[in-house]
Amino acid sequence: MLPRAVVYDPELTRSLPVGISVASALNAVAHAVEALYAPDGSPVIALMAEEGIRALGCAIGAVAGRAR
């Protein structure tokens, strides 16, 4: 079974527990890091991965701060 569409709606993540949100963000960072050393990578992919890591790094702190 394959999905026909994927919907990304950040509003749906607001009700997630903070721990799950942080774990999900760290998983996304891991995927971005993977893209940096993939054998079939390109300069464009590397730039996107670096920007993703930067953005996620900033966001994780904000999300984790919600728990306080």
N, C-alpha and C positions, 0 to 999 in steps of 0.2 A: 504494500500500500504506500503510495506517495502522495504528499499533500499537493493540492493544486495552487494554493496560495499560502503565504505566511504574512501575518499581520504583526507589525511591531508597534505597540502602543505603550509608551512609557508610563502613562497614567495607570495602567493595569498593575504596575510594579509597586505602586505606593502602599498597597495593603499587604505586601510581603513582609515577613519578619526581617529585621535588619540583618541578622546572621545569614539568611538565605540570599539576600541582596548582595552582601559583601562577598560571599562565596561565589556567586554567579559572576560578579565583576572580576574576581581573581581568576576565574576560569577563562574569561574573555581576555585578560592580560596574558595568560598562558598561550592562548591561540595566537595572539599578536606576536609574542616572542617567537613562537614556532615559525611564523611567516618570515621572520628576519633571517633565519638560517635554512630555510627550505631550499633544496637544490634547484628548483625551477623558479626561484624568486626573481624580482626585477626591481629596479630603482623606485618605480612607482609603488609597488607593493611595500617596499621597505619604508617609504615615506608615510604611507597609510598606516602601517603597523606602528611606527614610531609615534604618530599623532594619536592613534588609538590608545597606546600605552600611556601617553601624557594625559589625555583626557580622562581615562579611567583612573589614573593615579590621583587626579584632583577630585574626581567624583567619589571615590571610595571614602575619602576623609569626610566629605559632606554627608554621605549616607550613614557612615558609622556614627557621626555626631547626632543623628536622629535618635539614637538609643539613649542618649543622656537626658 
